[in-house]
Amino acid sequence: MNLYLFGIYLMKTLANEVYLLESQWSLLKEVKVTNNNHIEALADVPADSPWFSGHFPGEPILPGIALVYVVKQAIIEETLKKGTPLQLHSLRKIRFTQPVRPGDTLSISINYEDTGEDILFYFKVINKENVVSSGQIAAKKING
């Protein structure tokens, strides 16, 4: 196999492994837009999710970073559909108010505004009508 073909093979293999890794960690089930500045999403929290590994034995609680990650996934998925690639650059006023357990289904509500300099995403993650997390994610459009 020549070096060029080996490089292509290696890139395809790595891309496939990254996809499998990401899909293993993904909780996102569905993303939809209700109007121009609002995104809604659903996420399932399976008991066998790797997020629960070691967090905490006998009393599994979804880590807060998993909640932020699912919001990020919803934002990226929807903005890429619109052809607007973004670079998320900061988290602000993030709150975790209640635990999320295996088997929970989460509703994610995201409102956003373009300030000219940044796009600000204000989110709430809801479980059974209770807000379990909220905050703001700031992003910049990627030109190119």
Secondary structure, DSSP 8 states (H G I E B T S, - for coil): --HHHHHHHHHHHHHHHHHHHHHHH--EEEEEEEETTEEEEEEE--TT-GGGTTS-TTS----HHHHHHHHHHHHHHHHHHTT--EEEEEEEEEEE-S---TT-EEEEEEEEEE-SS-EEEEEEEEETTEEEEEEEEEEEE---
